[in-house]
Amino acid sequence: MPDYTPIYVPHSVVLAWARAFVAAGISVIPISKDGEKAPAGHLLPMHTSIPGADPHRSWSPFQTRLPTTDELECWYCRGAIPYGLGVVCGTVSGGLEAIDVDVPDLIQPWLDQVSQAAPDVLDRLVLVQTPRPGLHAFFRCPVIEGSTILAHGMVPDGNGIPQIKTLVETRGERSYVTTFPSPPECHKSMRMYQYMTPRTLLDVATISESEREVLHAISRSFNQIPAAENKNRLESDSKTTALATGMRPGDLFNARADWPELLERHGWSFVIEGGGGVSFWRRPGKSSGTSASLDYAGCERLFVFSSSAAPLEQNKSYSRFEFFAAMEHHGDFAAAAAALSAAGYRPPELPYGARSRGVATGAGRPYRDRGAAYRATRRH
């Protein structure tokens, strides 16, 4: 048996909220009653964004304008069950954005992180529990972009097989979010959206760009899958750095250098500590927000997501040595290694007898191997 009590939502309730949203400067669209959270296409106006192409029914017009009173009455005064209510995010709704936490187990950790890092921001968010259950955290901001995935993870499917899933994402320009008081029929769970805070979307607060960056940084800290560029390097780089198996100057620098000191020496500043030991840093010349994450999954690498952190490249990760080479030697690894060697990053000197007998780890093996090969040729 289902674990819910069927709820009937009157047409007048949905229509009243739709009118109130529009009056508050929020664009809305009708949501179908088939459990798929999709726009009710047959109610939407004909539209085309390509000159000369045949028009089709689309919710695109409401990405740039608010619906009229006649449109609202047409949508919410028909059928036995009212259509759902979707709010359009982006500039049309005054810079409305939602952070969507789509996994139940992450809701409380996300709220805890925000409460610790920015309690005053948490108090201004409009929080809605989704039927999954999940979480929609709404706010307005002067700066807003398109929807962005902030965290991926491995989540078992119905058969227990791990699948890559979006854990946290934003809903921004050219996107919409189904919300209260949409009837249960709008979601396949047959449950409703519910406000978790006294504040509703009728008085959603505006936060600053830097406060928005903090929310995004906290959301990124829940990522469980690194960028493709890093996937094959995380484990091996972490082990190499931690154990210092190499004797090259760069290997020794990776093992000994302190990341915070290295970053601060080059003008970077600490912003916030995220989940799983990840920390977020801001590039020099930027007064707010975050530019890179450090130590994802214990990899001890800096991942840069800023496009303005030259000479560092966007969407690329760096070890301590790679960062040092980029910042101080124009990416010339040979020059960086020579400088580190001169600064003392080199293996300890061994007694001559030990070197000739090839007893040094790694560095002595070539001498021993060449001697064995020479003796083998003399025996024949």
Buried (B, 14 or more C-beta within 10 A) or exposed (E): EEEEEEEEBEBEBBBEBBBBBBEBEBBBBBBBBEBEBBBBEEBBEEEEEEEEEEEEBBBBBBBEEBBEEEBBEEBBEEEEBBBBBBBBBBBBBBBBBBBBBBBEEBBEBBBEBBEEBBEEBBEBBBBBBBBBBBBBBBBBBEEBEEBBBBBBBEBEEEEEEEEEBBBBBBBBBBBBBBBBBBBBBBBEBBBBBBBBBEBBBEEBBBBBEBBBBBBBBBBBBBBBBBBEEBEEBBEEBBEBBEEEEBBBBBBBBBBEBEBEEBBEEBEBEEBBBBBEEBBBBBBEEBEEBBBBBBBBBBBBBBBBBBEEBEEBBEEBBBBBBBBBBBBBBEBEBEEBBEBBBEEEBBBEEBEEEEBEBBBBEEEBEEBBEEEEEEEEEEEE
